[in-house]
């Protein structure tokens, strides 16, 4: 019984860890270049898990070469997702960033399913779930209005920047969803989480390295001590949670994983109140509460449906 919930539990652990990641790095990004953090975090991830994969399952790299197109698109969508996400995190309230990014995930799966595009194993969507996802989409639209009308916990400094950041969250949410579906496809073909984690960040590392070396922006990191602190924070708040998500994705149905992953914004909202830049916003809380209601309801509907399907063969055998 516990094995059944191991994958979803790891995805839930990732959702909770997002609160600490987003609040911490939203503060860090006010003085540190985004690409410096990206380079640090994902280089650590690729090196550590690349070494683990070479020791535990070197044959999986051969499978990854045969799935080169999936690897290419997984790298492209991963890079696009994280760069867009961190840009938005620098300019918007963390809980809103997390909500919009996470909420786009289930909606992307729904759209792909409606178009007949099944990157990983398809998952049936029930009629009641469509109602929940319509409500979820409405809550995301409400949060857009909260930001653009200046009612969020952060003061609107530049409407154009905020609008760009909001649009990039659609890009980031859709891109990371496609990336995770591609990683699920690789898992189904026998490639483990270690190998996938080692190979999915190559492009974003190259982009960040070029930005740091060739860009005009200072990194904002002045000493070895600061580099070390950021490396530890990146490992604990980015690398390890992403690995737990990767393992969880490998053991969880795609739509279920994305619905669970969308539960993190409530934790982010509670934790971000310690950030002196952010004021309490009732409208932001309302938007997140609506989002969470539809997200949790959709998750329950899916769970009840999965249980009913699992019990049908048993009932047939008894009959």
DAWO-V897803 format. One record per backbone hydrogen bond with DSSP energy under -1.0 kcal/mol. NH is the residue of the N-H (numbers start at 0). CO is the residue of the C=O. E is the energy in kcal/mol with one decimal. If there is no record, write none. Layout:
((NH,CO,E) (NH,CO,E))
This chain:
((5,2,-1.0) (8,4,-2.2) (9,5,-1.8) (10,6,-1.9) (11,7,-2.3) (12,8,-2.2) (13,9,-2.0) (14,10,-2.0) (15,11,-2.2) (16,12,-2.2) (17,13,-1.3) (18,15,-1.3) (20,16,-2.1) (21,17,-3.2) (22,18,-2.0) (23,19,-2.0) (24,20,-2.6) (25,21,-2.0) (26,22,-1.2) (27,23,-2.1) (28,24,-2.8) (29,26,-1.2) (30,27,-2.1) (31,27,-1.6) (32,218,-2.6) (36,32,-1.4) (37,33,-2.4) (38,34,-2.6) (39,35,-2.0) (40,36,-2.9) (41,37,-2.2) (42,38,-1.4) (43,39,-1.8) (44,40,-1.8) (45,41,-2.3) (46,42,-2.5) (47,43,-2.5) (48,44,-2.1) (49,45,-1.5) (50,46,-2.0) (51,47,-2.0) (52,48,-2.4) (53,49,-2.1) (54,50,-1.7) (55,51,-2.6) (56,52,-2.5) (59,56,-1.6) (60,57,-1.3) (62,58,-1.1) (63,59,-2.1) (64,60,-1.5) (65,61,-1.4) (66,62,-1.1) (67,64,-1.0) (70,66,-2.1) (71,67,-2.6) (72,68,-2.4) (73,69,-2.4) (74,70,-2.3) (75,71,-2.2) (76,72,-2.7) (77,73,-2.0) (78,74,-2.4) (79,75,-2.3) (80,76,-2.3) (81,77,-2.4) (82,78,-2.1) (83,79,-1.8) (84,80,-2.4) (85,81,-2.6) (86,82,-1.7) (87,83,-2.1) (88,84,-2.3) (89,85,-1.4) (91,87,-2.3) (96,92,-2.3) (97,93,-2.9) (98,94,-2.2) (99,95,-2.6) (100,96,-2.4) (101,97,-2.6) (102,98,-2.9) (103,99,-1.4) (104,101,-1.1) (106,102,-1.1) (107,103,-2.4) (108,104,-1.9) (109,105,-2.2) (110,106,-2.5) (111,107,-2.7) (112,108,-2.3) (113,109,-2.6) (114,110,-1.8) (115,112,-1.2) (116,111,-3.1) (129,125,-1.4) (130,126,-1.2) (131,127,-1.5) (132,128,-2.5) (133,129,-1.9) (134,130,-2.0) (135,131,-2.3) (136,132,-2.2) (137,133,-1.9) (138,134,-2.0) (139,135,-1.8) (140,136,-2.0) (141,137,-2.0) (142,138,-1.8) (143,139,-1.7) (144,140,-1.8) (145,141,-2.1) (146,142,-2.1) (147,143,-2.6) (148,144,-2.4) (149,146,-1.4) (150,145,-2.8) (161,157,-2.4) (162,158,-2.5) (163,159,-2.4) (164,160,-2.6) (165,161,-2.4) (166,162,-2.3) (167,163,-2.4) (170,166,-1.6) (171,167,-3.0) (172,168,-2.4) (173,169,-2.4) (174,170,-2.6) (175,171,-2.6) (176,172,-1.4) (177,173,-2.2) (178,174,-2.6) (179,175,-2.4) (180,176,-2.2) (181,177,-2.3) (182,178,-2.0) (183,179,-2.1) (184,180,-1.9) (185,181,-2.0) (186,182,-2.4) (187,183,-2.3) (189,186,-1.8) (190,185,-2.4) (195,191,-2.2) (196,192,-2.7) (197,193,-2.0) (198,194,-1.6) (199,195,-1.7) (204,200,-1.9) (205,201,-1.9) (206,202,-2.5) (207,203,-2.4) (208,204,-2.6) (209,205,-2.2) (210,206,-2.1) (211,207,-2.5) (212,208,-2.5) (213,209,-2.6) (214,210,-1.7) (226,222,-1.9) (227,223,-2.5) (228,224,-2.5) (229,225,-2.3) (230,226,-2.3) (231,227,-2.4) (232,228,-2.5) (233,229,-3.0) (234,230,-2.1) (235,231,-2.4) (236,232,-2.9) (237,233,-1.9) (238,233,-2.5) (239,234,-2.7) (241,237,-2.0) (242,238,-1.9) (243,239,-2.3) (244,240,-2.2) (245,241,-2.3) (246,242,-2.5) (247,243,-2.4) (248,244,-3.1) (249,245,-1.6) (250,247,-1.0) (251,248,-1.2) (256,252,-2.5) (257,253,-2.0) (258,254,-2.1) (259,255,-2.4) (260,256,-2.3) (262,259,-1.9) (267,263,-1.7) (268,264,-2.7) (269,265,-1.9) (270,266,-2.1) (271,267,-2.6) (273,270,-1.7) (274,271,-1.8) (277,274,-1.5) (278,152,-2.5) (284,280,-2.0) (285,281,-2.5) (286,282,-2.4) (287,283,-2.4) (288,284,-2.7) (289,285,-2.5) (290,286,-2.3) (291,287,-3.0) (292,288,-2.5) (293,289,-2.2) (294,290,-2.3) (295,291,-3.2) (296,292,-2.5) (297,293,-2.2) (298,294,-2.0) (299,295,-2.5) (300,296,-2.6) (301,297,-2.1) (302,298,-2.5) (303,299,-2.8) (304,300,-2.2) (305,301,-2.6) (306,302,-2.3) (307,303,-2.3) (308,304,-2.1) (309,305,-2.3) (310,306,-1.8) (314,310,-2.2) (315,311,-2.4) (316,312,-2.2) (317,313,-2.0) (318,314,-2.0))
